[in-house]
Amino acid sequence: MNAAQVDSAQVEALAEAAADGIEFDGFAAEAEGDGYVLATEAGSKRVVHGDALDDAAAEYAPYVTNWYFWHAEAPQAEDRWAYLRWLERADDERVPDRYDALEAGTTREWGQLRVTVTVDEAGTRRYELRHVDDADAAPADLTDHDDPLDARQLAKHDDRDRYRPLKTAPTLQTGWRFADLGPGELVRAVESFYPATVANWHREREGELDISHWRETIGRQSGIYGVVRTWDRGEGHEHVDWVAEACCVDSQCVKRREWQYDEETDLDVDGGDGEFPCREPCSVVIAAARRWTKLEGEQSRTYEFELTPSEKEQIEDIVDAVADGRTEEIREADVYEGANRYRARFLRAKRFDDDGNLSGVSTDPEEAEGGADADGSSADEDEAAEEASDD
Ligand code: SF4
């Protein structure tokens, strides 16, 4: 059984609020004559004189401290309040059971964040935050932080110190811990790791998530991104399926994609299982789509390459390994793996000519040396010119 204890400030607040009546989380209290009526959903009911409220409140300590926390200590903004209650499964568990669980620590995952909520005797919740992959790490092996805004810095780079342009990519660095945050601090830290996710999660629960689908979002692009509008030519949405498959699946982003091609047309790719929704194509996707718009403007050609069957499969292995981010895992000794570095170097030595052409087949038979286009400009020059004309 839990060890909740009511303090004088809580009794005072209870007496004041009972004048208007309290009904919260299976607990009710109201002023009646010279005293109060306290009751729980479990059927317990007490009528007490005003002087005896202290003792009566102590009997209902888990309910009273729980009511006090949620009304006097937790942030009152609707989305934050709902999020904190979700963390401890407040809608699913009755207060005594919830308190028993909180004493041991109730854990939830949010993207790659792992939040553990505990409660003290006064009903005050404390929150521990760490990376899901550090679930079993000893505290001594993690670096402690207490300022929630440190999360912004931690979110910037991955474990290999590479910049993370997409904050919800599943590449959050490990090795840190916020050991003891208050409720407001916890939400601030979570929002620093994953901006706007709490607000959008709450909007979705309330049926108020404002989704901006691909067509709508693309239609708003201007400046250097305006070119993306030309990618939609009214020829279906297969290209957007490819975008979603490339960028938005669970292996690439912890958000659950809710945007589709347009209001009437769903994409064929699953949106993922993320806890919080994605309401519109993000800037990383738009920037990639800008590049694809240009590349997809090219017509297919037929090339003829000399490859052994194993070499063809090796090229497929390499594309797979790069697309799945597995190249780092492939050991140098593992020469059975097509994307093994020595195997790739062997293929290049054997099949590339001095200009880097696969099987000696130039990309454009008419192009000048150095990868220039027919008009003599390089791809980078084209891009720069395009940006300049867009500006
Ligand atoms: S658009 Fe895709 S990649 Fe970008 S945040 Fe949404 S789900 Fe993630």
Residues whose N, C-alpha, C, O or C-beta is under 5 A from the ligand:
A	BS01	SF4	C247 C248 C253 K255 R257 C278 E280 P281 C282 V285
